[in-house]
Amino acid sequence: MNKNPILSIVTTNKNDQYHENQLQRTKFILNYLIYSLKKMDAENKIEYLVVDWGSDEPLSNYFYKEISECPAIKFINVPKEETKKCELNYDYSKAINIGIDKSSGDNIMLTGSDAFFPLSIFNNIISLLEKPELFGLTGDEYKL
């Protein structure tokens, strides 16, 4: 039996106060994710990876409660010293690639740090990935 999550969701974020209320928005996203996974009994089916790209203070420092409540949430802190080696201040493609490399899911979905998915979307995605034939899909045609 496969113990990997069926889906890894990879996003990037940075604690630099570039956007207002970033910590509040991230807290909302994480708490809604926790709610959805518990409601669907899918905590072991989805992995949510946040690549924290060179934050002044790591984002994970603000979300102990969410991380301890839901092991599906994982932060990958890329230190500022490491990000300064890149040509771009916020090298999105490098951050995404780090998340992909660290993911353990059978499938990977990339999303923005402000994106959240209604419970019905999570339910549909998991159903599709677990039983694609119910949706008329055969083979690996639904995978990129």
PEGIGI-V907285 format. One record per residue. N is the residue number from 1. SS is DSSP state (hx for helix, st for strand, lp for the rest). PHI is phi in degrees with one decimal (999 if undefined). OMEGA is omega as a letter, one per 20 degrees, with the letter a starting at -180 (NA if undefined). Layout:
((N,SS,PHI,OMEGA) (N,SS,PHI,OMEGA))
This chain:
((1,lp,999,a) (2,lp,-76.8,a) (3,lp,-99.7,r) (4,lp,-70.2,r) (5,lp,-62.9,r) (6,lp,-73.5,a) (7,st,-143.8,r) (8,st,-106.6,r) (9,st,-104.0,a) (10,st,-112.9,r) (11,st,-139.1,r) (12,st,-119.1,r) (13,st,-158.9,r) (14,lp,-153.7,r) (15,lp,-89.9,a) (16,lp,-132.9,r) (17,lp,60.8,r) (18,lp,-64.1,r) (19,lp,-107.5,r) (20,lp,-66.9,r) (21,lp,56.1,a) (22,hx,-60.4,a) (23,hx,-64.3,r) (24,hx,-64.5,r) (25,hx,-66.3,r) (26,hx,-64.0,r) (27,hx,-60.6,r) (28,hx,-61.0,a) (29,hx,-58.6,a) (30,hx,-65.7,r) (31,hx,-67.9,r) (32,hx,-69.2,r) (33,hx,-61.6,r) (34,hx,-58.9,r) (35,hx,-56.1,a) (36,hx,-63.0,a) (37,hx,-64.1,r) (38,hx,-67.3,a) (39,hx,-60.4,a) (40,hx,-93.2,a) (41,lp,53.2,a) (42,lp,-123.7,a) (43,lp,-61.8,r) (44,lp,-98.0,a) (45,lp,-98.2,a) (46,st,-127.8,r) (47,st,-120.0,a) (48,st,-116.2,a) (49,st,-105.8,r) (50,st,-109.4,r) (51,st,-88.2,a) (52,st,-90.1,a) (53,st,-93.7,r) (54,lp,65.3,r) (55,lp,-66.2,r) (56,lp,-61.2,r) (57,lp,-131.2,a) (58,lp,-52.7,r) (59,hx,-58.3,a) (60,hx,-59.6,r) (61,hx,-62.9,a) (62,hx,-93.8,a) (63,lp,-128.5,r) (64,hx,-57.5,a) (65,hx,-60.8,a) (66,hx,-65.5,a) (67,hx,-65.7,a) (68,hx,-72.4,a) (69,hx,-78.0,a) (70,lp,-141.1,a) (71,lp,-65.7,r) (72,lp,-70.0,a) (73,st,-90.2,a) (74,st,-133.5,r) (75,st,-105.7,r) (76,st,-115.2,a) (77,st,-88.6,r) (78,st,-100.7,a) (79,lp,-60.7,a) (80,hx,-55.7,r) (81,hx,-58.8,r) (82,hx,-72.8,a) (83,hx,-69.8,r) (84,lp,-66.6,r) (85,lp,-74.8,a) (86,lp,-87.0,r) (87,lp,-66.6,a) (88,lp,-95.6,r) (89,lp,-60.6,r) (90,lp,-129.8,a) (91,lp,-83.2,a) (92,hx,-56.7,a) (93,hx,-65.0,r) (94,hx,-67.3,r) (95,hx,-62.3,r) (96,hx,-61.8,a) (97,hx,-62.7,r) (98,hx,-62.8,r) (99,hx,-61.3,r) (100,hx,-63.2,r) (101,hx,-60.9,a) (102,hx,-88.0,a) (103,lp,-74.0,r) (104,lp,-121.0,a) (105,lp,-73.4,r) (106,lp,-71.1,r) (107,st,-132.0,a) (108,st,-126.4,r) (109,st,-125.4,r) (110,st,-99.5,a) (111,lp,-149.1,r) (112,lp,-81.5,a) (113,lp,-68.2,r) (114,lp,-97.0,a) (115,lp,-83.9,r) (116,lp,-132.3,a) (117,lp,-117.3,r) (118,lp,-58.3,a) (119,hx,-50.8,a) (120,hx,-62.8,r) (121,hx,-67.7,r) (122,hx,-56.9,r) (123,hx,-59.2,a) (124,hx,-65.5,a) (125,hx,-63.0,r) (126,hx,-63.4,r) (127,hx,-60.2,r) (128,hx,-62.5,a) (129,hx,-72.2,r) (130,hx,-79.6,a) (131,lp,-138.8,a) (132,hx,-61.3,a) (133,hx,-63.6,r) (134,hx,-66.8,r) (135,hx,-101.9,r) (136,lp,80.1,a) (137,lp,-102.3,r) (138,lp,-124.8,a) (139,lp,64.0,a) (140,lp,-107.8,a) (141,lp,-63.4,a) (142,lp,-87.7,a) (143,lp,-96.2,r) (144,lp,-93.9,NA))
